[in-house]
Amino acid sequence: MLISLGIGLLAALAVLALYFLGIYEPAGAWLDNIYQSRGVYPDNTTPERIAWAEITTIPLISIWICWCLSDLSQMSQKIIILFVFILVIFGISPCLALYGIFYEPFSSVSSVILGSLAAISFTGSELGRRKRTLQTVLGRRVSRKTFNDLMEAQRPPVFEGHTTDTTVLTCRLFNRAELAEEMAPADFLRMANLFRRMISGFLAAHGAYLDEAGPEIIRAWFGILRSDPNHPGKAVQAALEMRLALKTLNQECKSRWNRELRIGVGISSGEVVAGIYGSKQHFFLSAIGPEVDFSRRLSKANLRYNSDILIGPKTFKLVEDMVEVRPMEMFYDPESGSMTEIYQLLALTADFGENNRQLRQHYWDGVILFREGKYSEAIESFSKARVPGRDDGPLEFFIRQAQEKLSETRSESEAKSQLTGEGHSRLLGNL
């Protein structure tokens, strides 16, 4: 808007200078003579010329056309708007002549043409092309606020291939196949679209870029469009707020279709290669890196623990001062050859009360005892972390695991097939 105002005023000043120098007077006299000779003016009427209206129209029309053409992204639209402006201005003059008023249109048309040339020249610059570029690359994968922030940023987002630190959030629908079998196709489609619309809209409103938004998986990026050191914090905060949104979504699904969605969220942070992938006909902004696959695996791991939000070790290290978590299992990652611990995201530190801290401490003590092979003591500690009437999937998972260890219900060969030589779970490599 400011640039349109600036170049519009510059174009208007140039035309006003020509106007006061009398450059348009010969053309105006010629048009006035035509109106008189053709009987356009009312009979026995001396035409009145309102110069102030002509002078006022010049800057207004110049700023208006600059704003319109700078805001439009398609050249065909620019041409149509320019043609309409010229047609309207030339149409005003004979209409006013019918009422005995002479309006010289050539200065206003010059203002439109000069303002249009200035606006088109501006749209050839990076800042002028930015809106068209963002619309082409991002489409509706970001919120209106994020789009406007990118438009007003001093530097444009980088769409060429580059390495950057980001946080990826993957939201997975677990019981899709079950719902598809039990529900009518039309109802299942409505439920799946409701899930996609609500979650993707929620994440976009929190500043995320929607990479994938299908009926089963929604993947969003934080910090991929521009450098943001707080991208992990924004991702975990969005996930915690989304927990409430998912409860509302399930309430609506239960009231409309008597069904509930089982959803898991995985969050992972790290370095990726971001840029535009695809061909000229089919392209999209995305990123490739191990964190993408790790986030997908984390979202699926929620099914094992009956949890809702899991975060990776890198994300936890970046946000440990602002969130509260509980440890899950130690996993062996065959790709990196190292041990990895994942965490259940509980709440923001400011919202985590003392009672919750005590319960979490009992849980944590139980996990340590479980890893040390002290299963009876672990069950006792886990039992202290229970809250009557509250479903706690991860807690019940570890209690079952400890009870199975005590009763030795699993055969030794089956247990060894799921462990490394050091006794660690191979689950991560199988997710």
N, C-alpha and C positions, 0 to 999 in steps of 0.2 A: 504493500500500500504506500509506504513512504517513497519507494523508488518510482512508482507510478506517478505519485504527486510531483516528485522532482522533475522527471523527464517531461511530464505533461506541462508543467509550468515553463520549462525552458522552451518547449515548442510553442507555447502560447505567447511568450515574450517575443519570440522571433516574428510571429505573425502579427502581433500588435504593433511592432516596429514598422512593418510593411504597411499596416493599416493607416497609421498616423502619417506615414510618408506619402500617402495617397496612391499607392500602387494599385489598389482595387477600385479606385474611382472610375476609370474608363469603362471597366467591365460593368460596374454598377449603373453608370449612365446609359450604357447600351441596353441593359435589362429594363431599366425604367422606361426607356423609349418604346420598347416592345410592349410593355404593359399598357402604355398610353395609346399606342397605335392600334392595338388589338382590342381595346375597350375592356381591359380587365378591371381597371379602376371603376368605381361607381360613377355614374353620370354627374357632371357639374361638381366634381370633388377634386380638390388639390391634394395629391398624396402627401401623407405625413411620414417622415422618416424618424425612427427612434434610434438614434446612434448608441445610446447607452445599452440598449438590448443587444446590439451587434457586438459591442465591446465586451459585455458580460458573457455572451455566449462563447466567445473565442477560448478563454481559459477553461471554462466549465466543460466544453465539448472535448478539449484536448486532454484534460485529466481523465475524463470519463472513458475515452477510447483507449488511452494508455492502460488504465486499470483493467478494462475488459480484455484487451489483447494479451496483456502480461499474465492474466490469470488463466486464460484458455490454453490448453495443451495441444490441440489439433490445429494445423494450419488451415484446413478447410473451414473450421469454425471461425477463425480469425478473418478470413476473406468474406464470409457471409456477414459477420458483424460490421466490417468496414463498409460493405455495399449497402447495408441497411442504414447506417449512419448517414452516408452521403445522400441516399434516396430521401430520407426524412428531412434533411436540411434543405435540399432542393425543393421538396414539397411544401415546406413552411412558407417560402417566399410568395408563390402564387396564391396560397390560401389567405395570407395577410393582405395581399393586393386586392382581393375581392372586397375587403373592408376599408380600403383607402389607406393602407399602411404599406410603405415600401421597406422591404428587408433585403439587404444585400447579402447573398449567401456565399459568395466566393471566398471571403476571408474565413468564414467558419469551415468551409470545405477544405481550405488550405490547412487550417488548424487540425482537422481530422486526419488529413493525409500525412502531415508532418509528424503529428503525434503517433500515428500508426507506424511510420518508418522508425521512429525512436523506440517504440515498444517492441517491434519485431527485431530490431538490432539488439535490444536488451535481452530478449529471449534467446538470442544466439550465444550469449555468455553462459558460464557454468551456473550462476545463480538464476538466470532466466530459464535455463533448461531443467533446473532441479525439480520443479513440480512434475513436469512430464516424465522425468526419469524415475522419480519416486512412485508415481502412479503406475508406471509400466512394470517396475521391479517388485514393488511391495503390494500393489493393489489394495485389497481390504484385509491384509494380514496384520495390520497394526491399527491401533485406535486413532481417532481423529486428533487427539491431543499429541500422541507420539508423532504423527505425520506433521503437524504444525511445528512441533519442536525441531524436527529435522529440517523443515523449511527455513526456520529462523536461525539455525545454527551457523556459526561463523565458517565452519568447515563442513563440506558435504560428507555423507557416509561413504565409506570405501567399499565398492562393489567388486573391484578386481581381487584376484586371489591374494590373500594375506593371512598371516598367522596372528591369532588374537586369543585372549583369555575370556572365556564365556562360561555361563551356567546353563545347562540344558535341563528342562523339566519334561518328563514323560508321564502322561496320564493314560492308564490302560483300563479298558473295560473287560473284566474277567468272564462274566457269565453271558457273553454274547450268544454263543451257540445254544445254550440252555434256553434263553429267552426266545430265540428264533424258532425253536421247536415247539415251545409252549404257547406262543402268542400268534394271533393272526398276522399275516405279513404287513397289512396296513398299520396295525397297532405297533408292531415292532419297529417299523420305519419311523413312525412318529416319535417313539421313545428314543430311538437312536439319534434322530435329528435334534430332539430336545437336549440330549446329553452333549452332542457336538456344539449346538448353538450356545448353550449356557456356559460350558467350560471354556470354549474358545473365546467367547465374548468377555468372560471374566478375566482370563489371562491377558488378552489384548488391552483391556482397561487398566491393567497393572503394569503396562509398559512393555509387555513381551511381544516378540515377533513370532507369529504362528508359522512354523515350518510345515507341519503336517496336521491336518484336522480331519481325520476320517471317522467312520462310525465305531471304530474299536480303539484306536490310538490317537492321542493328541500330543504333539511335541512342540514345545515352545522354547525360545531362546531369550535369555537376558544378557544384554551387553554385546550382542552381535552387530547392532547397527552403528554403534559408536562406543568409544572407550568409556567404561563406567566401572570404577574400582569397587562399587557397592553392588555389582550384579548378583553375587551370591546372597547378600542380605535381602535384596528385592525378591529373589526367587523363593527363599524360604518363607518370607512374610506373605507372599502371594499364596503359597501352598497352605499355610496355616489359616488364612482367611478363606481359602477355597474349601477347607474342611467343613466350615459352616454352610457354604453354598451347596456342597454335596449333600448335606443333611436335608436342606430345603428341596433339592432336586429329588431325593429319594422319597420325601414326603409327598411330593406331587405325583411321582410315578406310582406310589402305592395307592393314592386316592383315585387316580385315573384308570390304572390297569391292574391294581393289586399285585404289583411286582416291584422288586427293588434292584438297583444296580450295585454290583460289587466292583469297586474301583480301587486301584492302587496307583500311587504316585512315586516316582523315583527322581531324585535330583542329584546331579553330578557336575562338578566344575573342573575346568582344565583348559589346556591349549588345544585349539582346533584350527583347521585350515578352512577359512570362510571365503565365500565368493559366489558368483553366479554360475550355476551348473546347468548344462543342457545345451540345446541348439538354438538357432535364431527363432525357430517356430515355437519351441517349448523350452522354457528356461525358468529358473527359480533361484532365489537366494537361499543358501543352505550352508552347512558346514560338515566336515568329515574329521573324525578323530576317535580315539578310544573312549572318550567320555560319552559319546553318543550311544554306543553300544552298552556301556556300563549303566547309563540311565535307564535304558530299556530293560536291562536285567534287574535293576533295582525295583522297577515298577512291577515286574513279574514276581520278584521275591516276596512281595506283600502277600501273595497267595499262600506262601509257605507258612508265614507267621500269623496270618489273619490280621495284619496291620494295615495302615492306610498310607503313611508317608515314610519313606526311607531315604536317607542321604548318604553319600559316599564320604570317604575319609578326607578328601581334598576340600569338599564343601564344608565339612564339619570344622576343619582347621581354620577356615576363613570366617566362619560365623559363630565360633564357640563362645564368644563374649556376649552374644545377643540372643542365643536360643538355648533351650534345655533339651537333652536327648537321652536315650537309653541305648546301650550297646546291644547288638544282636550277636551273630556268630562271627568267628574268625574264618575267613575263606582263603583258600589257595587259588590264586589266579594263574592258570597255566600259560597265559599270554605274557605276563610280566615276570612270572616265576617268583612272586613275592606274596606275603600274607596281607590280607586286606580285611579291615573291620568296618562293618556298616552300622548305621545308627537309625533308630526310630526317632523322628522329629516329634517332640511333645508340645512345646509352647515357647513363646518369647520369654526371656528371663524375667522381664518386668511383670508378666502375668502368672508366674509360677510361684505358688504359695509355699509356706514352710511345711505344711502337711504333705504336699506333693513331693517335696524334697526328701522327707523321711521315707515315704513309700518307695521312691526311686532308689534310695540308698539300700533298702532291703533287697530290692530287685538286683541292684548292682552287686551286692555281696553274694547273692545267689548265683549270678553269672560267673563270678570268680571261683566260687566253690565248685560249680559244675565243671568248669575248665580244669580244675585241679583233681577231678575225679571223686570229690566228696559229695556224693549224690544225696545221701540222707540229709546232711547239713544244708545242701542247696535247696531241697524241697522245703525244709523248715523255714529258710530265709525267704523263699518265694511266697510261702503261705502268709508271711507277715506283710507282704506287699499287696495282698488281695484286698479289694474293697467290695463289700457285699452289694449285690445288685448291679455291679458294673462289669461289662464284658471287657476283658483284657486279653486279646489274642496272643501277643508275644509272651505274656506271663504264663498262660495256659500251655503254650507250646513248650516252654522250657520245663514246666512241671511234668508234662508227658514224657519229654526226653529223659529227664532224670528218673522217672518211674520205670521207663523201659530199660534204662541202664541197670537199675536195681534188680528188676525181675528177669533180666537177660532174655527177653522175648525174641530178640533178633539173634540170628546165628552169627558166629564169629566171622564166617566168610562173607556174609552180607555186609557186616559192619566194615570189614576191611576194604571191600570193594568201593565204599563211599569215602574212604580216607586216603590221605597221602601216607608216605612212609613215616612222617612225623605225627600222624594221627589227626590231621586237619581235614575238614570237609572239602570235597571236590565240587560242591554244589555250584559255585560261581561259574565254573567252566561248563556246566550243563544247562544253565538257564538260557 
